[in-house]
Amino acid sequence: MSSDVERATVRNKMQHSSDRPRATGWLTVQSKRIILNTYNYFRRQNERESEMDVLDKTAAATGVSSKTVFRIKKQAAQGLLESPLLRASFSKVLGCLDSFNKEYIRRELLSFYERGEFPTVVSLLPKIKEPPVSFKGSQTSLRQVIKQLGFRYKKVQSGRHLLVERNNIVARRQKYLRIIEENRKCLNPRPEIYLYETWVNQNETVKDGSGEPKLKSDKGARVFILHAGGEAGFVPGTLLMFTSKNRNYHDSVNSECFLSWFHNQLLPNVPPHSLIVMDNASYQSKFQNKAPTASSRISDIITWLTQNNIQHDPCHTKTELLQVVAKYKGRQLYEIDTIAHENDHEVLRLPSYHCHLNPIELIWAQVKSEVKKESSNSNQSLKSVEELSRNAVDRMSKEDWKKCMMHARNVEEEYRKKDRATEHLLEQFVFNLSDTDHESSDGDEV
């Protein structure tokens, strides 16, 4: 009789707890072990009690269903207790921001410094909700965007948190701007050649009732394009175009493929004594003398130090030798840079997060726009998309390139002014010696 009352009480508790949300499909190993230990505890309390009663008690105590307790018990018996794979989250708001929108947000942030103000999320949000960005997200989404752009909150000695750009990003941008300006001012400037890749989706667009191109689907195969150009337009003989069902460009083009294109198509066709500007994509950044890491054998570390004429003591421990390596990592050479130098060219790499300084980005935007205008339907063959893409590339003129390069130079000059204004304003503050980045607390105005 007492067992019936106890069982009814347990079921009553389970009914009242059914309103609570249960994430039974996402239990971690630790949670499963707690549930299993609870089950074992109830089982030891009364070994004669029925299995169903023990499952019900465990379910009521842990807030999961009896079926979940049974499944965990079965997994433990088979030695299969494990955490589920986490699904990658994707923000629709963040995914809608292209490189041009992010460029605008970065420059808008730096504009605050020009006005003698410090940017905050609260003051920035209304500005980017208007065209051309038309940001649809909240303050929380904007914080994520700002973090992706390389901005952090830093604490000054007064205790205030200021939203500033990371030092390494600013330094790389300023170095890039200095080198490219010095090249233009020298007696014999190198011709600037910019390279970058893009792609066109097979199901790029359809035309709605107004006749305007409208994105139909981001699915299907892609046409990948790699090219280079400058003030004289695209460099003849440097077009690499291919189709692939693999939608990840970096899986379709590896360092060997890029090196072959660079050596066989780009170098023979660019003007002599060129300045080749590119980004830091992994397939473009293969080290010729890659520095050893903590996973390297001590013999390999000593060999690397010896080959690079770096003074060291072979009798030192691995940890000590790695500290020596860290001081000279700057001596690492990119394979592409070495090949270019041997052919009397120089490679200049764009700073991270600044692909908009590359005028070919604007060229690719025009190419995609041309393809969308010419697209007849969403079910066109991949071959026809490739043909449309090739025709759009051929239509890009010298004048188009000159306009895009002029725009990039204007953006460069704008960055120079903003960096000077930022440095002048930050001179008024003393940052903590740790120079540690902080996320703003709830009490700060962000």
Beta strands, then each sheet from edge to edge (+ up, - down):
strand 1: 151-155
strand 2: 161-165
strand 3: 192-201
strand 4: 205-207
strand 5: 213-215
strand 6: 222-230
strand 7: 233-234
strand 8: 240-244
strand 9: 275-278
strand 10: 346-349
strand 11: 437-438
sheet 1: 2+ 1- 11+
sheet 2: 7+ 6- 3+ 9+ 10+
sheet 3: 4+ 5-
sheet 4: 7+ 6- 8+
end
